[in-house]
Amino acid sequence: MGVEHPFDRLNIAVPSDKFIREEVRTVDTGQAPRPTLVDLSASDFRRNLPEALNIYVQAMNYPRGTERSRAPMWTEHTTRRGWQGAAVIVSREGRQHLAGVAYGYRGEAQQWWQEQVRHGMRAGGWPEAQIKNLLSNYFELTELHVRPDEQGQGFGEALLRHLLRNRTEHAVLLSTPEVAGESNRAWHLYRRLGFHDVVRHFTFTGDARPFAVLGRALPLHADDGRHA
Ligand SMILES: CC(C)(COP(=O)(O)OP(=O)(O)OC[C@H]1O[C@@H](n2cnc3c(N)ncnc32)[C@H](O)[C@@H]1OP(=O)(O)O)[C@@H](O)C(=O)NCCC(=O)NCCS
């Protein structure tokens, strides 16, 4: 038998128009229900936007109030082609809450993020043909966040793998803050799953902090990046 991975301990729920689902109870009634990974419809997501944004602000350590400026943007994102979202729900002290949330969509010309990345790639010396090739067919992993008190249990990896599983695009791209020595959970996760540098130390317009744009080819196979 293979080594159990944290992902294997999650329930995977089928897509639903309900967000907070009935927990699948085990016969052992003494056990807390397992964390559940759910696909989100756009309306699920919008209904739970305040809690999702709360996770984002905590996870990214942004100042309180950032939620307000992000809410319209995240709402608009749900209308984009190929939008897909997922969440991990856990039960703690008899209450269900969101432990993690992630979404992305198909990258398209004219989108602000794509234009920024194009500039960054040009400045980084990428040949025009390769820029065109990459940016014509990719999934943008826009957000991936786990509540700080729920991190380190494999939820981030489960969300990432789940979102990528059935994508038809040729590649996935994301941006993440630069961190000294690539030493945080996000960098560990992305490197282990085979993400390469696309642009480094890039400053997006309106944000002074340096970011990295990372990417990898799709598909991501189930065994890619698994712990031995
Ligand atoms: C990045 C994030 C989504 C990952 O989710 P998670 O559920 O915490 O991650 P996982 O449990 O799947 O573990 C991720 C990796 O971090 C490693 N890790 C655990 N503690 C760590 C620490 N203190 N420092 C660095 N890496 C650590 C884990 O070991 C794992 O890597 P490995 O399995 O290769 O060893 C989550 O930590 C998060 O929301 N971070 C803050 C927000 C953020 O950076 N989001 C991504 C922005 S693009």
The ligand as a MOL file (V3000), in Angstrom:
LIG
                    3D

  0  0  0     0  0            999 V3000
M  V30 BEGIN CTAB
M  V30 COUNTS 48 50 0 0 0
M  V30 BEGIN ATOM
M  V30 1 C 0.3940 28.6490 0.5170 0
M  V30 2 C -0.7620 27.9530 1.1810 0
M  V30 3 C -2.0180 28.0890 0.3390 0
M  V30 4 C -0.4230 26.4610 1.3020 0
M  V30 5 O -1.4660 25.7960 1.9670 0
M  V30 6 P -1.1600 24.8040 3.2050 0
M  V30 7 O -2.4020 24.0410 3.4260 0
M  V30 8 O -0.5950 25.5760 4.3290 0
M  V30 9 O -0.0120 23.9670 2.5500 0
M  V30 10 P 0.3620 22.4660 2.6530 0
M  V30 11 O -0.0590 21.9010 3.9900 0
M  V30 12 O -0.1830 21.8260 1.4260 0
M  V30 13 O 1.9670 22.5360 2.6800 0
M  V30 14 C 2.6890 23.3250 1.8130 0
M  V30 15 C 4.1810 23.1620 2.0490 0
M  V30 16 O 4.6360 24.0530 3.0730 0
M  V30 17 C 5.5870 23.3580 3.8750 0
M  V30 18 N 5.6860 24.0380 5.1640 0
M  V30 19 C 5.0490 23.7740 6.3040 0
M  V30 20 N 5.4110 24.6700 7.2430 0
M  V30 21 C 6.2860 25.5200 6.6670 0
M  V30 22 C 7.0030 26.6680 7.1260 0
M  V30 23 N 6.8450 27.1340 8.3620 0
M  V30 24 N 7.8220 27.2960 6.2560 0
M  V30 25 C 7.9660 26.8350 4.9970 0
M  V30 26 N 7.3100 25.7610 4.5220 0
M  V30 27 C 6.4760 25.1060 5.3490 0
M  V30 28 C 4.9760 22.0120 3.9450 0
M  V30 29 O 5.9020 21.0750 4.4390 0
M  V30 30 C 4.6170 21.8080 2.5020 0
M  V30 31 O 5.7400 21.5630 1.7090 0
M  V30 32 P 6.3290 20.1180 1.5460 0
M  V30 33 O 5.1490 19.2030 1.6460 0
M  V30 34 O 6.9740 20.1370 0.2280 0
M  V30 35 O 7.2600 19.9370 2.6710 0
M  V30 36 C -1.0380 28.4950 2.5940 0
M  V30 37 O 0.0630 28.2160 3.4390 0
M  V30 38 C -1.3390 29.9790 2.5980 0
M  V30 39 O -2.4920 30.3570 2.4620 0
M  V30 40 N -0.3050 30.8060 2.7790 0
M  V30 41 C -0.4490 32.2400 2.8720 0
M  V30 42 C -1.0330 32.8480 1.6400 0
M  V30 43 C -0.2330 32.5180 0.4070 0
M  V30 44 O 0.9800 32.6340 0.3850 0
M  V30 45 N -0.9670 32.0910 -0.6280 0
M  V30 46 C -0.3820 31.8200 -1.8920 0
M  V30 47 C -0.2250 33.1150 -2.5700 0
M  V30 48 S 0.0260 32.8490 -4.2550 0
M  V30 END ATOM
M  V30 BEGIN BOND
M  V30 1 1 1 2
M  V30 2 1 2 3
M  V30 3 1 2 4
M  V30 4 1 2 36
M  V30 5 1 4 5
M  V30 6 1 5 6
M  V30 7 2 6 7
M  V30 8 1 6 8
M  V30 9 1 6 9
M  V30 10 1 9 10
M  V30 11 2 10 11
M  V30 12 1 10 12
M  V30 13 1 10 13
M  V30 14 1 13 14
M  V30 15 1 14 15
M  V30 16 1 15 16
M  V30 17 1 15 30
M  V30 18 1 16 17
M  V30 19 1 17 18
M  V30 20 1 17 28
M  V30 21 1 18 19
M  V30 22 1 18 27
M  V30 23 2 19 20
M  V30 24 1 20 21
M  V30 25 1 21 22
M  V30 26 2 21 27
M  V30 27 1 22 23
M  V30 28 2 22 24
M  V30 29 1 24 25
M  V30 30 2 25 26
M  V30 31 1 26 27
M  V30 32 1 28 29
M  V30 33 1 28 30
M  V30 34 1 30 31
M  V30 35 1 31 32
M  V30 36 2 32 33
M  V30 37 1 32 34
M  V30 38 1 32 35
M  V30 39 1 36 37
M  V30 40 1 36 38
M  V30 41 2 38 39
M  V30 42 1 38 40
M  V30 43 1 40 41
M  V30 44 1 41 42
M  V30 45 1 42 43
M  V30 46 2 43 44
M  V30 47 1 43 45
M  V30 48 1 45 46
M  V30 49 1 46 47
M  V30 50 1 47 48
M  V30 END BOND
M  V30 END CTAB
M  END
